[in-house]
Amino acid sequence: MHIMTGTPQIGERSEEDTEVNWYRAEPGSWLPQTTLDGVPLDRIRLPDCKKRSRTRIYYDALLEVCQRPCDGPMVAQLLTNMRPQALPWVRRLKNSGVATLYSVSQFPSWPQNPTKRIYRRRGYQKVYNAFDALVTNSEAIVEFLREIGVTTRIEYIPNGVNLQRFHPAQSTQELEARLILRERLGIPVDHQIIAVVGAVMPRKSSDQIIQGWRLVLPHFPNTHLLFVGPRADTHDPKLKKFGGRVTHLIETSGAADRVHFTGIVDDVECYLRASDLFILASKREGTPNSLLEAMATGLPSLCTPYIGMSTGIGLAGKHYQLVDRNPEAIATALASLLQSSELRATQGDSGRGYVVDNADQNLSLDRYAELYQELGAAARRR
């Protein structure tokens, strides 16, 4: 296995991105190879702004990687936001004997305007049908793709969780790390933490979560919000207004010191173990790994309904709580968990049990391996 990616656009960069030496290199040059979970990772320097040269450089680099000598068939699985301009490179990959697989991991955007829907439908058909297969983590996405006329093969493979990483604090070392992390964040051991994992952005309804937290503060003043992920609201110029709203909500809460932002971190599991409960208020997803990982860590979890809702996250009311996406409903659900350690323990145990029994990463990896072998063998016969 090999991973290839490119440098983010200016508006997508995090503080951590700007600190590395990526942007001193010329567009089109390879950056030093690193690893991700032991897998080689190649990163190509891309132009800072969205333009045709960015697409060309990225897909030329992908072709180069796929033409390197390897044992067995070659399968290229694309996770990037796919555009019609990239179709010539997809065809070149297929013509060179490479199997092409595209991941649709969140529900595709769908405009309200009927005319725009016609063009969007044609665009999706053109792009998705160019691949040997699609893979998605949500049955709702499979149904939607078929409804809009996607005819290529579609495989449903639920997301899996690395249970070696995501589990409750058990060892002495993990329990000590939990206390150390809380101390580093300035959160006393007797205070409660609501964890939110993912980028701070409108689609994740970060502002609604903050409003819900504000409503419970008078009754639970020692409650903290912990945002684990990048501040898209401060780095993307398009989100300036949203970022200002987030800042205003925090600064006028009377408890700004109880809202914490980590930025991008590699040890999400440590922050989850340091927390007491979890909330996901996204508007559009597939099968959100952040929710499954929180459940695997034993956190009682709240989730709002989203476009692309999947049965892969378990049963609402049993493995997690399903709440409406508005501050009042969020506050009510948070309060019920904050005031009852017994309820937190019961729901946390139920959620973890579901993930252990149904969402072990090894099950998903086995299915991916079978799919790669099948697609690779078929590509060789072309």
C-alpha positions in Angstrom: 0.0 0.0 0.0 1.1 3.5 -0.8 -0.5 6.9 0.0 -0.2 10.0 -2.2 -1.6 13.4 -1.4 -1.0 17.1 -2.2 -0.5 20.3 -0.3 -3.7 22.2 0.7 -4.9 25.4 -0.9 -4.3 28.6 1.0 -7.8 28.7 2.4 -7.6 25.1 3.6 -4.3 25.4 5.5 -4.1 25.0 9.3 -1.6 26.6 11.6 0.4 23.4 11.6 0.6 23.4 7.8 2.1 26.8 7.6 4.8 25.8 10.1 6.3 23.1 7.8 8.6 23.7 4.8 6.1 22.5 2.2 5.5 25.8 0.7 9.2 26.7 0.0 9.2 24.0 -2.7 8.2 24.7 -6.3 4.8 23.5 -7.5 5.2 20.0 -9.1 8.1 18.9 -6.9 7.9 16.0 -4.5 8.3 16.7 -0.8 10.3 14.3 1.4 8.6 11.0 1.9 7.0 10.3 5.3 4.9 7.5 6.7 1.3 7.3 8.1 0.7 4.4 10.4 3.8 2.7 8.8 2.6 3.2 5.2 4.8 5.3 2.9 3.3 8.7 2.1 4.3 10.9 -0.8 3.2 14.5 -1.0 3.3 16.6 -4.1 3.7 20.4 -3.9 0.6 21.9 -5.6 -0.2 25.5 -6.6 -1.8 27.4 -3.7 -5.0 28.3 -5.6 -7.7 26.3 -7.4 -6.8 26.2 -11.1 -6.2 23.8 -13.9 -2.5 23.5 -13.2 -3.3 22.2 -9.7 -5.5 19.4 -11.2 -2.8 18.6 -13.9 0.1 18.4 -11.4 -1.8 16.2 -9.0 -3.0 13.7 -11.5 0.3 13.6 -13.4 1.9 12.7 -10.0 -0.7 10.0 -9.4 0.0 8.5 -12.8 3.7 8.5 -11.9 3.1 6.7 -8.7 0.9 4.1 -10.3 3.5 3.4 -13.0 6.2 2.4 -10.4 7.1 -1.3 -10.3 5.0 -3.3 -7.9 4.2 -6.9 -7.1 0.7 -7.8 -8.2 -2.1 -5.7 -9.7 -2.3 -1.9 -9.1 -5.5 -0.3 -7.7 -5.8 3.4 -7.4 -8.4 4.4 -4.8 -9.2 8.2 -4.9 -10.4 10.0 -1.8 -10.1 13.5 -3.2 -13.0 15.7 -4.3 -13.4 14.5 -7.9 -14.1 17.0 -10.7 -14.9 16.3 -14.4 -11.6 18.0 -15.4 -9.8 15.0 -14.0 -11.5 12.4 -16.2 -8.8 12.2 -18.8 -6.3 11.0 -16.1 -8.8 8.4 -14.9 -9.1 7.1 -18.4 -5.3 7.0 -18.7 -5.0 5.1 -15.5 -7.5 2.5 -16.7 -5.8 2.2 -20.1 -2.5 1.5 -18.4 -4.0 -1.5 -16.5 -4.7 0.3 -13.2 -8.0 -0.5 -11.5 -9.8 2.7 -10.4 -11.9 3.0 -7.3 -13.5 6.2 -5.9 -14.6 6.7 -2.3 -17.9 8.5 -1.7 -17.6 9.0 2.0 -20.2 11.7 2.6 -23.5 12.5 1.0 -23.0 14.4 -2.2 -24.3 18.0 -2.3 -27.6 18.3 -4.0 -28.9 21.8 -5.0 -32.5 22.8 -4.5 -32.8 24.5 -7.9 -34.3 22.0 -10.4 -32.2 23.3 -13.3 -29.0 23.1 -11.3 -30.0 19.5 -10.3 -30.1 18.5 -14.0 -26.5 19.7 -14.5 -25.4 18.2 -11.2 -26.9 14.9 -12.0 -25.2 14.8 -15.4 -21.9 15.7 -13.7 -22.1 13.0 -11.1 -23.1 10.4 -13.8 -20.1 11.4 -15.9 -17.6 11.3 -13.1 -18.8 8.3 -11.1 -19.5 6.1 -14.1 -15.9 6.6 -15.3 -14.5 4.4 -12.4 -14.4 0.7 -12.2 -16.2 0.9 -8.9 -17.3 3.2 -6.2 -17.2 2.4 -2.5 -19.2 4.1 0.2 -19.9 3.8 3.9 -23.6 4.5 3.8 -26.6 2.7 2.4 -28.3 6.0 2.0 -25.5 7.1 -0.4 -25.8 3.9 -2.4 -29.6 4.6 -2.8 -29.0 8.2 -3.8 -26.4 7.3 -6.4 -28.6 4.8 -8.1 -31.5 7.2 -8.1 -29.5 9.8 -10.0 -28.4 7.3 -12.6 -25.0 6.1 -11.5 -24.6 2.7 -13.1 -21.1 1.6 -12.2 -20.5 -1.0 -9.5 -21.1 0.3 -6.0 -19.8 -1.4 -2.9 -21.1 -0.6 0.6 -18.4 -1.1 3.2 -19.1 0.4 6.7 -16.4 2.3 8.4 -14.3 0.4 11.0 -12.6 1.5 14.2 -9.1 0.6 15.3 -10.0 -0.9 18.6 -6.3 -1.0 19.6 -6.3 2.8 19.6 -9.8 3.7 20.6 -10.9 2.2 23.9 -11.5 3.5 27.4 -8.5 4.4 29.6 -7.5 1.1 31.1 -3.8 0.9 32.0 -2.1 3.0 34.6 -0.2 4.8 31.8 -3.5 5.7 30.0 -5.1 6.9 33.2 -2.1 9.0 34.0 -2.1 10.4 30.5 -5.7 11.4 30.9 -4.9 13.5 34.0 -1.8 15.0 32.3 -3.8 16.1 29.3 -6.5 17.6 31.4 -3.8 19.5 33.4 -2.2 20.7 30.2 -5.6 22.0 29.0 -6.2 23.7 32.4 -9.2 21.5 33.1 -9.7 20.3 36.7 -10.3 16.7 37.3 -13.8 17.3 38.7 -14.9 19.3 35.6 -16.7 17.7 32.7 -15.6 17.8 29.1 -17.9 17.7 26.0 -15.7 16.5 23.1 -16.3 17.6 19.4 -14.1 16.0 16.8 -13.7 17.5 13.3 -13.2 20.8 11.6 -14.8 23.9 13.0 -17.1 24.8 10.1 -20.8 25.4 9.2 -21.4 21.8 8.0 -20.4 20.6 11.5 -22.8 23.1 13.2 -20.0 24.2 15.6 -22.0 27.3 16.4 -25.1 25.3 17.4 -23.0 23.2 19.7 -21.6 26.3 21.4 -25.1 27.7 21.8 -26.3 24.5 23.4 -23.3 24.5 25.8 -24.1 28.1 26.7 -27.6 27.1 27.7 -26.4 24.4 30.2 -23.7 26.6 31.7 -26.0 28.2 34.4 -26.8 24.7 35.7 -23.4 23.0 35.0 -20.8 25.9 35.2 -17.9 23.5 35.3 -18.5 22.1 31.8 -15.9 22.5 29.1 -16.1 22.3 25.3 -13.2 20.6 23.6 -12.9 21.0 19.8 -10.5 18.5 18.4 -9.6 19.4 14.9 -8.6 22.3 12.6 -10.1 25.8 12.8 -11.5 26.0 9.3 -13.5 29.0 10.5 -10.3 31.0 11.0 -8.3 29.8 8.0 -10.8 29.8 5.2 -11.7 33.4 4.0 -15.1 32.1 2.9 -15.9 31.3 6.5 -15.0 34.7 8.0 -18.5 35.6 8.9 -19.1 32.1 10.5 -15.8 32.4 12.4 -16.8 35.8 13.7 -20.0 34.3 15.0 -18.2 31.4 16.7 -15.8 33.9 18.4 -18.7 36.1 19.5 -20.6 33.2 21.0 -17.5 32.2 23.0 -16.5 35.6 24.1 -19.9 36.6 25.3 -20.6 33.3 27.1 -19.0 34.4 30.4 -16.9 31.2 30.3 -14.5 31.7 27.3 -11.8 29.9 29.3 -13.9 26.7 29.1 -13.7 26.4 25.3 -10.6 24.7 24.0 -9.3 24.2 20.5 -6.6 21.7 19.8 -6.0 22.1 16.1 -5.0 19.0 14.1 -3.7 16.3 16.4 -2.4 12.7 15.8 -3.6 11.3 19.1 -7.4 11.9 18.9 -7.9 8.9 21.2 -6.1 10.6 24.1 -8.5 13.6 23.9 -11.5 11.3 23.8 -10.2 9.4 26.9 -9.8 12.7 28.7 -13.5 13.6 27.9 -16.8 12.7 29.5 -19.2 12.8 26.5 -19.3 13.5 22.8 -21.5 15.2 20.3 -21.7 15.2 16.5 -24.0 17.8 15.0 -23.1 17.5 11.3 -25.5 18.3 8.5 -24.1 15.9 6.0 -22.0 12.7 6.5 -21.8 9.1 5.5 -20.8 6.9 8.5 -18.9 9.3 10.7 -15.8 7.7 12.1 -15.6 10.4 14.8 -18.9 9.1 16.3 -17.8 5.4 16.2 -14.4 6.2 17.7 -16.0 8.1 20.6 -18.4 5.2 21.2 -15.4 2.8 21.1 -13.7 4.9 23.7 -16.8 4.5 26.0 -18.1 8.0 25.7 -21.9 8.5 25.8 -22.6 10.1 22.5 -25.1 12.6 21.0 -25.8 12.8 17.3 -28.2 15.0 15.3 -29.9 13.7 12.1 -27.9 14.3 9.0 -28.2 13.8 5.2 -26.8 10.3 4.5 -27.7 8.8 7.9 -26.4 5.2 8.0 -27.4 2.2 10.1 -23.7 1.6 10.5 -23.6 3.8 13.6 -26.0 1.6 15.6 -29.5 2.2 17.0 -30.6 5.6 18.2 -31.8 5.6 21.8 -29.7 2.5 22.5 -26.1 3.0 21.3 -26.3 6.8 21.0 -28.8 9.6 21.5 -30.4 11.2 18.5 -31.3 14.8 19.1 -32.6 17.6 16.9 -30.0 20.1 15.6 -31.0 23.2 17.5 -29.4 24.7 20.7 -32.4 23.9 22.9 -32.6 20.2 22.0 -28.8 19.9 22.3 -28.8 21.6 25.7 -31.6 19.3 27.0 -29.7 16.1 25.9 -26.4 17.4 27.3 -28.0 18.2 30.6 -29.5 14.7 31.0 -26.1 13.2 30.6 -24.2 15.8 32.7 -26.4 15.3 35.7 -26.4 11.5 35.7 -23.2 9.4 35.9 -25.3 6.3 35.8 -26.8 7.3 32.5 -23.4 8.2 31.1 -22.0 4.8 32.1 -25.0 2.8 30.7 -25.0 4.6 27.3 -21.2 4.6 27.1 -21.1 0.8 27.7 -23.9 0.2 25.1 -22.2 2.3 22.5 -18.8 0.6 23.0 -20.4 -2.8 22.9 -21.9 -2.0 19.5 -18.6 -0.9 18.0 -16.7 -3.9 19.3 -19.3 -6.3 17.9 -20.1 -4.6 14.6 -17.5 -2.0 13.6 -14.1 -3.6 14.2 -11.7 -2.1 11.6 -10.4 -5.5 10.7 -13.8 -6.5 9.3 -13.7 -3.5 7.0 -10.1 -4.0 6.0 -10.8 -7.6 5.0 -13.6 -6.5 2.7 -11.4 -3.8 1.2 -8.7 -6.4 0.5 -11.1 -8.6 -1.3 -12.4 -5.7 -3.4 -8.8 -4.6 -4.3 -7.9 -8.1 -5.4 -11.1 -8.5 -7.5 -10.7 -5.1 -9.2 -7.0 -5.6 -9.8 -7.5 -9.0 -11.4 -10.2 -7.6 -13.7 -8.0 -4.6 -14.7 -5.2 -7.0 -15.7 -7.6 -8.8 -18.1 -8.6 -5.6 -19.9 
